Amino acid sequence: MASIKLAQLRDFLPSQGWRLIAAPDAFVEVWRTERIEGSELLLPTEQAADKEFATHYALSKLAELNKATFEELERIIREHCDNTISIRVAHHDVSDGSIPLDDGILLNANAKDLLIAAANAAIERRPLYQGRLPAPVSSLIQSARLGQTTHGSYVIHVFCKDGVTLADQQVSFARITTETLHTALVSLRDAVEVYEDSGNPIAFQVALGQGASANLCEAIANFSGKDRSRTVEISLQPSAIDRLISPERTTVTFLPIHQTGIRAAAAYFRETYTLHNETVSGVIERLSRRAEQQDGSIRIATTLSSGAQRSVEVQLSAENYPDAIHAHENKVHVRVTGDVVVTPRSAHVIAPRDFAVIGNRDLFDSTE
């Protein structure tokens, strides 16, 4: 039997110029169109005992009227009624429409991860999603389907049915997920381009608010292959039966040169990133030095330019360490510059330079 349901066919027909003109009884409907002279379709109702058989027959007749194969008509109806996510990877090694087996398996797995990330973001924005899936997300994933690839590159299609509607929304959750994925992809691509110019991962904070996450970034990065050499195009086609939003098809492209930024974004969302030429200032929380050594390490309580609050570890030379002792005893601020490596639980400065002790008054005076 056909994979197209009766409800999908009924939603599809008006867009093709068909009109319901009669319902002789509770089990059948009569549809006609002016586009094809003398054309008439008999559709079953949901109450009809032979609903599946009659729907299949109506689809066969509609395919014949449109001079299309049954499979072509099913694809057209599905693309019309479902929210479609198409993921295309382009490179000379996939130009014939095939892909290395391992990469193909990963591509399909990461298509699922991409959808889960967008669906989670549609409910709540987070930098990283872990644990059990919320019920609407689980329902969406169970109803999603993979479509056939397209020749000329390697493309997979993910079809998400309109179904579950959140309590505070009039649009289906599948549609909300598709829209969230679009805003997240566009914002992430823009943030990556800003990061490429500045080198500061704080650029990714805007993308976080638009639905980007570590999960989303890692899925996109994996689409590009082990060598990060493939161009990734993600096209979104919202369901045409949703009357509340115009179903415009959009495409967001990530080039191989974007891969470094995408992976940096994933690290940032996982709170593992590097702030280059960062100036760290604050009060020393702790001193640490072995008895036989002249140099040692300190920890400075500070708020980084990324907004993260950390106790930053700095390794000081024998020349600077006595000044750090003085600053700690007098509870005055210190300042040091270097590349700061940030992880979820720690932060430390690589190749620190320009260490200085500054009084509280000097700290405020320096900002005037």
C-alpha positions as CSV (number, residue, x, y, z in Angstrom):
1,M,0.0,0.0,0.0
2,A,1.0,3.6,-0.5
3,S,3.0,5.5,2.2
4,I,0.8,8.6,1.5
5,K,-2.0,8.9,4.0
6,L,-5.5,10.0,3.1
7,A,-5.1,13.3,5.1
8,Q,-2.0,14.1,3.1
9,L,-3.8,13.5,-0.2
10,R,-6.7,15.7,0.9
11,D,-4.3,18.5,1.9
12,F,-2.4,18.2,-1.5
13,L,-5.4,18.3,-3.9
14,P,-6.5,21.9,-3.4
15,S,-2.9,23.1,-4.2
16,Q,-3.3,21.4,-7.6
17,G,-6.6,23.0,-8.4
18,W,-8.9,20.2,-7.2
19,R,-12.2,21.0,-5.4
20,L,-14.4,19.0,-3.2
21,I,-17.8,19.2,-5.0
22,A,-19.9,16.5,-3.3
23,A,-20.1,14.0,-0.5
24,P,-22.9,11.5,-1.4
25,D,-22.6,9.7,1.8
26,A,-20.4,9.3,4.9
27,F,-17.9,7.1,3.1
28,V,-17.0,8.8,-0.2
29,E,-16.1,12.3,-1.5
30,V,-16.2,13.6,-5.1
31,W,-13.3,15.9,-6.3
32,R,-13.0,17.7,-9.6
33,T,-10.5,20.0,-11.3
34,E,-10.8,22.4,-14.3
35,R,-7.2,21.9,-15.2
36,I,-7.9,18.5,-16.7
37,E,-11.2,18.3,-18.6
38,G,-13.6,15.7,-17.4
39,S,-11.3,14.6,-14.5
40,E,-12.9,13.3,-11.3
41,L,-11.5,11.6,-8.2
42,L,-13.4,9.6,-5.7
43,L,-11.8,9.8,-2.2
44,P,-12.8,7.7,0.8
45,T,-13.5,9.3,4.1
46,E,-11.9,8.3,7.3
47,Q,-14.9,6.2,8.1
48,A,-14.7,4.1,5.0
49,A,-13.9,0.4,5.6
50,D,-11.8,0.2,2.5
51,K,-10.0,3.5,3.1
52,E,-6.5,2.3,2.4
53,F,-7.4,0.4,-0.8
54,A,-9.5,3.4,-2.1
55,T,-6.7,5.9,-1.3
56,H,-4.3,3.8,-3.2
57,Y,-6.7,3.6,-6.2
58,A,-7.1,7.4,-6.1
59,L,-3.4,8.0,-6.0
60,S,-2.9,5.6,-9.0
61,K,-5.5,7.6,-11.0
62,L,-4.0,10.9,-10.0
63,A,-0.6,9.7,-11.1
64,E,-2.1,8.7,-14.5
65,L,-3.8,12.0,-14.9
66,N,-0.5,13.9,-14.2
67,K,1.5,11.5,-16.5
68,A,3.7,10.6,-13.6
69,T,4.7,7.3,-12.0
70,F,3.2,6.3,-8.7
71,E,6.5,6.7,-7.0
72,E,7.0,10.2,-8.5
73,L,3.6,11.3,-7.3
74,E,4.3,10.0,-3.8
75,R,7.5,12.0,-3.7
76,I,5.7,15.2,-4.9
77,I,3.0,14.8,-2.2
78,R,5.5,14.1,0.5
79,E,7.6,17.1,-0.3
80,H,4.4,19.2,-0.4
81,C,3.0,18.0,2.9
82,D,6.2,17.3,5.0
83,N,8.9,19.6,6.3
84,T,11.9,18.5,4.2
85,I,15.6,18.9,5.2
86,S,18.0,18.1,2.4
87,I,21.7,17.6,3.2
88,R,24.0,17.8,0.3
89,V,27.7,17.2,0.4
90,A,29.8,18.2,-2.7
91,H,33.3,17.1,-3.6
92,H,35.0,15.3,-6.4
93,D,34.8,12.0,-4.4
94,V,31.0,12.1,-4.3
95,S,30.3,13.6,-7.8
96,D,28.9,10.3,-9.1
97,G,26.2,10.2,-6.4
98,S,28.0,7.6,-4.3
99,I,30.0,8.0,-1.1
100,P,32.5,5.9,0.9
101,L,30.5,3.4,3.1
102,D,31.8,4.7,6.4
103,D,31.1,8.3,5.5
104,G,27.6,7.4,4.3
105,I,26.8,5.7,7.6
106,L,28.1,8.7,9.5
107,L,26.2,11.1,7.3
108,N,22.9,9.4,8.0
109,A,23.7,9.2,11.7
110,N,24.6,12.9,11.9
111,A,21.4,13.8,10.0
112,K,19.5,12.4,13.0
113,D,21.8,14.4,15.3
114,L,21.1,17.6,13.4
115,L,17.4,17.1,13.6
116,I,17.5,16.3,17.4
117,A,19.6,19.4,18.0
118,A,17.1,21.6,16.2
119,A,14.1,20.0,17.9
120,N,15.7,20.5,21.3
121,A,16.5,24.1,20.5
122,A,12.9,24.6,19.5
123,I,11.9,23.8,23.1
124,E,14.8,25.4,24.9
125,R,18.1,27.1,23.9
126,R,21.1,25.4,25.4
127,P,24.8,25.2,24.4
128,L,24.8,21.4,24.8
129,Y,22.0,18.8,24.9
130,Q,22.5,15.6,26.9
131,G,20.3,13.0,28.5
132,R,16.8,11.8,27.6
133,L,14.9,13.4,24.7
134,P,11.8,15.4,25.6
135,A,8.6,13.8,24.4
136,P,7.9,16.1,21.4
137,V,11.5,15.5,20.2
138,S,11.2,11.8,20.6
139,S,7.9,11.8,18.7
140,L,9.3,13.8,15.9
141,I,12.4,11.5,15.5
142,Q,10.2,8.4,15.4
143,S,8.0,9.9,12.6
144,A,10.9,11.3,10.5
145,R,11.9,9.4,7.4
146,L,15.0,9.3,5.1
147,G,14.5,9.8,1.4
148,Q,16.4,8.7,-1.6
149,T,19.7,10.4,-2.6
150,T,19.9,12.7,-5.6
151,H,22.4,12.1,-8.4
152,G,25.3,14.5,-9.1
153,S,26.5,14.8,-5.5
154,Y,25.4,13.0,-2.4
155,V,22.1,14.2,-0.9
156,I,19.9,12.8,1.7
157,H,16.4,14.0,2.5
158,V,14.8,14.0,6.0
159,F,11.0,14.2,6.0
160,C,9.3,15.5,9.2
161,K,5.6,15.1,9.3
162,D,3.4,17.8,10.8
163,G,1.8,16.3,13.8
164,V,2.5,17.2,17.5
165,T,1.6,20.8,18.4
166,L,3.0,22.3,21.5
167,A,0.5,23.7,24.0
168,D,1.4,27.3,23.5
169,Q,1.9,27.1,19.7
170,Q,-0.5,27.1,16.7
171,V,2.1,25.7,14.3
172,S,3.1,22.0,14.4
173,F,6.3,21.1,16.2
174,A,7.9,19.8,13.0
175,R,7.4,23.2,11.4
176,I,8.8,25.0,14.5
177,T,11.8,22.7,14.4
178,T,12.4,23.5,10.7
179,E,12.2,27.2,11.4
180,T,14.6,26.9,14.4
181,L,17.1,24.9,12.3
182,H,17.0,27.7,9.7
183,T,17.7,30.5,12.1
184,A,20.4,28.4,13.9
185,L,22.2,27.6,10.6
186,V,22.2,31.2,9.3
187,S,23.3,32.6,12.6
188,L,26.1,30.0,13.0
189,R,27.4,30.7,9.5
190,D,27.5,34.4,10.2
191,A,29.2,33.8,13.6
192,V,31.8,31.6,12.0
193,E,32.7,34.4,9.5
194,V,33.0,36.9,12.4
195,Y,35.2,34.4,14.3
196,E,37.4,34.0,11.2
197,D,38.1,37.7,11.3
198,S,38.4,38.2,15.0
199,G,39.6,34.9,16.5
200,N,37.4,35.6,19.5
201,P,34.8,32.8,20.2
202,I,32.5,35.3,21.9
203,A,31.1,35.7,18.4
204,F,29.3,32.4,18.8
205,Q,27.2,33.7,21.7
206,V,24.7,35.3,19.2
207,A,24.3,32.0,17.4
208,L,23.5,30.3,20.7
209,G,20.5,32.5,21.2
210,Q,19.3,31.6,17.7
211,G,19.4,27.8,18.3
212,A,23.0,26.8,17.6
213,S,24.6,24.2,20.0
214,A,27.6,22.0,20.3
215,N,25.4,19.1,19.0
216,L,24.4,21.1,15.9
217,C,28.0,22.2,15.1
218,E,29.4,18.7,15.5
219,A,26.8,17.2,13.1
220,I,27.6,19.8,10.5
221,A,31.4,19.3,11.0
222,N,31.0,15.6,10.5
223,F,29.0,16.1,7.3
224,S,32.2,17.4,5.7
225,G,34.0,14.1,6.1
226,K,37.1,13.0,7.9
227,D,39.3,15.3,5.9
228,R,36.9,18.3,6.3
229,S,37.1,18.7,2.5
230,R,33.4,18.6,1.4
231,T,31.1,21.5,1.0
232,V,27.9,21.1,3.0
233,E,24.6,22.5,1.8
234,I,21.5,22.2,4.0
235,S,18.2,23.1,2.3
236,L,14.9,23.5,4.2
237,Q,11.5,23.2,2.7
238,P,8.7,23.8,5.2
239,S,5.4,22.1,4.8
240,A,3.2,23.8,2.2
241,I,0.0,22.9,4.0
242,D,0.8,25.1,6.9
243,R,-1.0,28.3,6.1
244,L,0.5,30.4,8.9
245,I,4.0,30.7,7.4
246,S,5.0,31.0,3.7
247,P,6.8,27.7,2.7
248,E,9.9,29.2,1.1
249,R,12.8,26.9,0.4
250,T,16.1,28.2,1.8
251,T,19.7,26.9,1.6
252,V,22.6,27.5,3.9
253,T,26.1,26.6,2.7
254,F,29.2,25.8,4.7
255,L,32.4,25.6,2.8
256,P,35.5,23.6,3.8
257,I,37.1,26.8,5.0
258,H,34.3,27.2,7.6
259,Q,35.1,23.9,9.2
260,T,37.7,25.3,11.6
261,G,35.2,27.9,12.8
262,I,32.4,25.3,13.2
263,R,34.6,23.1,15.3
264,A,35.7,26.2,17.4
265,A,32.0,26.9,17.9
266,A,31.3,23.4,19.1
267,A,34.2,23.7,21.5
268,Y,32.9,27.0,22.8
269,F,29.5,25.6,23.4
270,R,31.1,22.8,25.3
271,E,33.1,25.4,27.2
272,T,36.4,24.3,25.8
273,Y,38.0,27.1,23.8
274,T,40.9,29.5,23.7
275,L,40.8,33.3,24.1
276,H,43.7,34.8,22.3
277,N,45.6,37.8,23.7
278,E,43.3,38.0,26.7
279,T,44.1,40.3,29.5
280,V,43.2,38.8,32.8
281,S,42.8,41.0,35.9
282,G,41.5,40.4,39.4
283,V,42.5,39.3,42.9
284,I,44.8,36.4,43.5
285,E,42.9,33.6,45.2
286,R,45.8,31.2,45.7
287,L,49.5,30.9,45.5
288,S,51.4,27.7,44.8
289,R,55.1,27.1,44.9
290,R,57.4,24.3,45.9
291,A,59.9,25.0,48.7
292,E,62.9,24.5,46.5
293,Q,61.6,26.7,43.6
294,Q,61.7,30.4,43.0
295,D,58.9,30.4,40.4
296,G,55.3,29.3,41.0
297,S,51.7,29.5,40.0
298,I,48.8,31.7,41.0
299,R,45.0,31.7,40.5
300,I,43.2,34.9,39.6
301,A,39.5,35.2,40.1
302,T,38.1,37.0,37.0
303,T,35.4,37.3,34.4
304,L,36.7,36.6,31.0
305,S,35.7,38.4,27.8
306,S,33.5,35.4,26.9
307,G,31.4,36.1,30.0
308,A,32.7,33.0,31.8
309,Q,33.7,33.4,35.4
310,R,36.8,31.4,36.2
311,S,39.7,31.0,38.5
312,V,42.5,31.4,36.0
313,E,45.8,29.7,36.6
314,V,49.0,31.5,35.7
315,Q,52.6,30.2,35.9
316,L,54.9,33.1,37.0
317,S,58.6,33.4,36.7
318,A,60.9,33.8,39.7
319,E,61.1,37.5,38.9
320,N,57.3,38.0,39.1
321,Y,56.4,35.6,41.8
322,P,57.5,37.9,44.8
323,D,55.2,40.7,43.4
324,A,52.3,38.1,43.3
325,I,53.0,37.4,47.0
326,H,52.8,41.1,47.8
327,A,49.6,41.5,45.9
328,H,48.0,38.5,47.6
329,E,48.9,39.7,51.1
330,N,47.5,43.2,50.4
331,K,44.5,41.9,48.4
332,V,45.2,44.2,45.4
333,H,44.5,43.4,41.8
334,V,47.0,42.0,39.3
335,R,47.0,41.9,35.6
336,V,48.5,39.5,33.0
337,T,48.1,38.9,29.3
338,G,48.3,35.7,27.2
339,D,46.2,33.1,25.5
340,V,43.7,31.7,27.9
341,V,42.6,28.0,27.5
342,V,39.1,27.6,29.0
343,T,37.5,24.2,29.9
344,P,34.3,23.5,31.8
345,R,36.1,23.3,35.1
346,S,39.3,25.3,34.7
347,A,41.3,28.0,32.8
348,H,45.0,28.7,32.4
349,V,47.2,31.2,30.6
350,I,49.6,30.0,28.0
351,A,52.9,32.0,27.7
352,P,51.9,34.8,30.1
353,R,53.4,38.2,29.7
354,D,53.2,41.8,31.1
355,F,52.4,40.7,34.6
356,A,51.8,43.7,36.8
357,V,50.4,44.5,40.3
358,I,47.8,47.3,40.3
359,G,46.0,48.8,43.2
360,N,42.2,49.1,43.2
361,R,42.4,52.8,42.4
362,D,44.8,52.2,39.6
363,L,42.4,49.5,38.2
364,F,39.6,52.0,38.0
365,D,41.8,54.8,36.8
366,S,42.9,52.6,33.8
367,T,39.4,52.5,32.5
368,E,38.9,56.2,32.4
